[in-house]
Amino acid sequence: MITVALPKGRIAEETLDIFTEIFNRKFKFEGRELIMEVGDFRFLNVRNQDVPIYVERGSADIGVVGLDVITEKRLNIVKLLDMNIGKCRVAIGIKQEDEIDWSRPNIKVATKMVNITEQYFAKKAMGVEIIKLYGSIELAPLVGLADAIVDIVETGNTMRENGLKVAENIMESSAHLIANKNSYYAKKDEILSLYEKINRVVESRV
């Protein structure tokens, strides 16, 4: 059996649609179901941030998770395939009337993506004080808690609605198929067979 960790929400639905297309049978979590078994597959319905942890620690053989999460967590997994779904950007947001002054010695940034933020501002040779927040990050610049935020952006509407703008893009992200290193060797034939099937569907949709 192959255990697959999926993030809750839209990416899980899109991934299950791909499985439905490949195997011509229904793959769908019912209600608040967290584990679903269909044929030779067990699917786990977990938080986006937790997918690569389940995979790295071997509780799942493979998983689907955003490149931003993989980059942030720096985990020891095998990256198999860009699935071309769940597309978004990691971007710097600031107040509409502000501009980033890169000549400043340092900046205060609110984010949950600490590693990505530190790495980006280090490349810009600017010191950064990171304020780690887990929600309503857009609020931080509006009340003077931070000069800027680093967050996921899909359309930019959430920032605009809160008086912010995208000042700079840090990276593009989309959902990737990843594998546990031990599983990749122990179940290589099954995983590569599934990879080929998923890849064909992904390529047909481009």
Secondary structure, 3 states (H helix, E strand, C coil): CEEEEEECCHHHHHHHHHHHHHHCCCCCCCCCCCEEEECCEEEEEECHHHHHHHHHCCCCCEEEEEHHHHHHHCCCCEEEEECCCCCEEEEEEEECCCCCCCCCCEEEEEECCHHHHHHHHHHCCCEEEEEECCCCCCHHHHCCCCCEEEEEECCCHHHHHCCEEEEEEEEEECEEEEECHHHHHHCHHHHHHHHHHHHHHHHHHC
